[in-house]
Amino acid sequence: MRRTVWYFGIVLACCLIAVPIFSQSLDAQSELRLGIAAYQKYAYKQAATHFERAIAIDPNLVEAHFYLGLSCDAMYRPAEDSDGEENGNWAKCALREYNKVLALNPSHEDALKNQAFLLFNLARWDDSERSYRAAAALDPNDPEPLYMLSVLDLQRSFCLRAEKRDALHLSPTQSLIDRSECNQLRTENLPRVEEGIALLEKVLKLVDDPDAADYMAFLYAERAEIQCGNRAAYLADLVKADQWAARGHKSRSMRKIEPNRLRWAPAPPPLPPVGTSLGSLED
């Protein structure tokens, strides 16, 4: 009899311990569901409150961290639109939560891509590139990281070339290809430009996107500017740049309604009129 009472007491104690744990799990999931419902209604601050409550109950709830990151990210505005401490805090919150997601699940591709795009908007290009390369390794056929890596390649090569041109006091119509400084610039920029071209070729096999064609035009124009001492290659790249610009223009004009740009597709710089060379105008 005493043994039976003892056994019953142990079972009852276990049940009493288990109930709060089970209840906490339900509470965390309930807060997560409420947060997602608010997020879908664009009530981001309300959503963030629910996700924070879910995390307080269950710190390892990956989706609560992810959705809190998304909510903070949605409230962040790039510096050109809004600045101030609160705006910066939203960006910090989003990055913190994406990092927590990746600490719990390093293969969370959406967290990687959202983190990378936010870092891109913060002009933290090295960090953005690392995240996009990690995402591309997870899914080599996802056009998003491939596209964004090509954008980063173009931006870096363009900035470096612009700095060199400024240092040489070149006019907009003067080319670098006959300058002695061209060879060093080619060594630094050619791997980036050729990677960008190869990445966009793959992107355009996966999606028909006029912005990708426009970026391809600019990458060929960039390569033209580092065809050091080789005027034939320089002119051939400018022809290709014009062809890609025309392709992007045609693809865009054939669409009756301009589709919403994907969140990961920054618009390329304004293109010159079709038929106008993207490179140097000076022979």
NORFENKA-V507373 format. One record per backbone hydrogen bond with DSSP energy under -0.5 kcal/mol. CO is the residue of the C=O (numbers start at 1). NH is the residue of the N-H. Records with the same first field share a line. If there is no record, write none. Layout:
CO->NH, NH
This chain:
1->5
2->6
3->7
4->8
5->9
6->10
7->11
8->12
9->13
10->14
11->15
12->16
13->17
14->18
15->19
16->20
17->21
18->22
19->23
20->24
21->25
22->26
23->27
24->28
25->29
26->30
27->31
28->32
29->33
30->34
31->35
32->36
33->37
34->38
35->39
36->40
37->41
38->41, 43
39->42
42->44
43->47
44->48
45->49
46->50
47->51
48->52
49->53
50->54
51->55
52->56
53->57
54->58
58->61
60->62
61->64, 65
62->66
63->67
64->68
65->69
66->70
67->71
68->72
69->73
70->74
71->75
72->76
73->76
78->81, 82
84->88
85->89
86->90
87->91
88->92
89->93
90->94
91->95
92->96
93->97
94->98
95->99
96->100
97->101
98->102
99->103
100->104
101->105
105->108
107->109
108->112
109->113
110->114
111->115
112->116
113->117
114->118
115->119
116->120
117->121
118->122
119->124
120->123
123->125
124->128
125->129
126->130
127->131
128->132
129->133
130->134
131->135
132->136
133->137
134->138
135->139
139->142
141->143
142->146
143->147
144->148
145->149
146->150
147->151
148->152
149->153
150->154
151->155
152->156
153->157
154->158
155->159
156->160
157->161
158->162
159->163
160->164
161->165
162->166
163->167
164->168
165->169, 170
166->169
171->174
173->282
176->179
177->229
179->182
180->183
181->185
182->186
183->187
184->188
185->189
186->190
189->193
190->194
191->195
192->196
193->197
194->198
195->199
196->200
197->201
198->202
199->203
200->204
201->205
202->205, 206
203->206, 207
207->209
209->213
210->214
211->215
212->216
213->217
214->218
215->219
216->220
217->221
218->222
219->223
220->224
221->225
223->226
224->227
226->228
227->230
229->231
230->234
231->235
232->236
233->237
234->238
235->239
236->240
237->241
238->242
239->243
240->244
241->245
242->246
243->247
244->248
245->249
246->250
247->251
248->252
249->253
250->254
252->255
254->256
262->265
264->266
273->276
